[in-house]
């Protein structure tokens, strides 16, 4: 009889615990990234949503610009207690041994979308992942996420603590607003500009290699162009320029 009572009590405790603590989860989770001013693309983390590109193990290749523009995350709680969330990123060396950029928290806009489900969104961001990095160097981008609530605590999306990791390599040519050997190349208001000393042979190319202009000028060069990435050669020295 005593054993039956103990078994009954344990069963009740387990049932109460299951209702008290519940569960949380994630589904259809994306970070939005614009590579080389080509427009934002959806990169998924967590489970495969059958849309977009997997961020984990992705290689962006050589980049002249790499910008996080937002996120679109979905998550659930069977006790409907979620109150907010954020995604995080950091940048590591190519062998993951050295932290180059410390973890950054980006809090998203949180909303209930019915039932036990929630959505975290963020748009129109300009998080420049290349800021302060060394040219012609390979790095690892780590991304993970967390949502939180009142009863069930934090729910992590972190690949078991390993994070979702992509690779990229910074370009080895002179970028926007940088100076090389007394040559300054920069862009402003849909205009590509160069300042230098003396006479120079200027060659302007699209990112696909099409020559747009070839001219000899003195001291400066300006050209109105559409937004995009361009290659500007000044006396044979190449500069990649991002025009917004």
Beta strands, then each sheet from edge to edge (+ up, - down):
strand 1: 24-35
strand 2: 40-45
strand 3: 53-54
strand 4: 59-63
strand 5: 66-77
strand 6: 82-93
strand 7: 99-107
strand 8: 109-114
strand 9: 117-122
strand 10: 127-128
strand 11: 138-149
strand 12: 155-157
strand 13: 164-170
strand 14: 178-180
strand 15: 183-188
strand 16: 191-206
strand 17: 211-224
strand 18: 228-234
strand 19: 237-243
sheet 1: 3+ 2+ 1- 5+ 9- 8+
sheet 2: 3+ 2+ 1- 5+ 10-
sheet 3: 4+ 13+ 11- 6+ 7-
sheet 4: 4+ 13+ 11- 12+
sheet 5: 14+ 15- 16+ 17-
sheet 6: 14+ 15- 16+ 18- 19+
end
